[in-house]
Amino acid sequence: MTFSSARTFNATSSTTTASSGSRSGYRLFLGYAGGHGIYNTSQSICSWGNSSGAFGSQYDGSCGSYPNSLRMGTGSAGAYPTNVGGTWKFWIAF
């Protein structure tokens, strides 16, 4: 994902979408319960509609808490995620 301006790592909730890369047109939220990952444009932090194409901290009836109790998973056609749980790593490159 590439953005037109720098973004703070541990607290970004901008709804600006990526301008290029493998997830062009998607949002990136970092540092929030229910908002730490890549999301489609119908989603906001811990306020989900269709989660298709998203992955990261999910809403599964609860938003969890940042950083140690996030509900990590991948999006689905509905509001609730699939593949919740496990250990996740995020790699940020400059």
C-alpha positions in Angstrom: 0.0 0.0 0.0 1.2 3.4 -0.9 -0.2 6.7 0.5 0.3 10.2 -0.7 1.5 11.4 2.8 3.2 10.0 5.9 1.0 8.3 8.5 1.7 7.8 12.2 2.2 4.1 13.0 0.5 3.7 16.3 -2.6 5.9 15.9 -4.0 6.5 12.4 -7.7 6.5 11.7 -7.7 8.5 8.5 -10.2 7.3 6.0 -7.8 8.2 3.1 -7.3 5.2 0.8 -4.1 3.8 -0.6 -3.2 5.3 -4.0 -1.3 2.3 -5.2 0.0 -1.2 -4.3 -1.7 -4.5 -3.8 -4.5 -2.9 -1.7 -5.0 0.3 -3.7 -8.4 1.9 -2.7 -8.3 0.3 0.8 -8.0 2.0 4.2 -5.3 1.4 6.8 -6.1 1.8 10.4 -3.3 1.3 13.1 -3.4 1.3 16.9 -7.1 0.9 17.7 -9.3 -1.9 19.0 -11.3 -3.0 16.0 -9.0 -1.0 13.8 -5.5 -2.3 13.2 -5.1 -3.6 9.7 -6.4 -3.1 6.2 -10.1 -2.3 5.6 -12.5 -1.7 2.7 -14.2 1.7 2.3 -17.5 0.7 3.9 -15.7 0.0 7.2 -14.7 2.3 10.1 -12.9 1.5 13.4 -15.0 -1.0 15.3 -18.1 -0.1 13.1 -18.4 -2.7 10.5 -20.6 -3.5 7.6 -19.4 -5.9 4.9 -15.9 -6.9 5.8 -14.9 -8.4 2.4 -11.2 -7.9 1.6 -10.3 -6.8 5.1 -7.7 -8.3 7.4 -6.5 -7.3 10.8 -8.3 -6.4 14.0 -11.9 -7.4 13.6 -15.3 -6.8 15.2 -16.8 -10.1 16.4 -19.4 -8.7 18.8 -16.6 -6.9 20.7 -13.8 -4.7 19.6 -11.3 -6.2 22.0 -8.6 -3.9 23.3 -5.3 -2.6 21.8 -2.6 -3.9 21.8 -2.9 -7.3 23.5 -6.5 -8.4 23.1 -7.3 -7.6 19.5 -9.6 -10.0 17.7 -7.5 -10.6 14.6 -9.1 -12.2 11.5 -9.9 -12.0 7.8 -13.0 -10.4 6.3 -16.0 -12.2 4.9 -19.1 -11.2 3.0 -20.8 -10.4 6.3 -19.9 -8.1 9.2 -18.3 -10.8 11.3 -14.8 -12.1 10.4 -13.5 -15.5 9.7 -10.2 -17.1 10.9 -10.2 -15.2 14.2 -7.3 -15.9 16.5 -3.7 -17.0 16.3 -0.6 -14.8 16.2 -0.3 -12.0 13.7 2.7 -10.0 12.6 2.6 -6.7 10.7 5.6 -5.6 8.7 5.9 -1.8 7.9 8.4 -0.8 5.3 9.6 2.7 4.4 
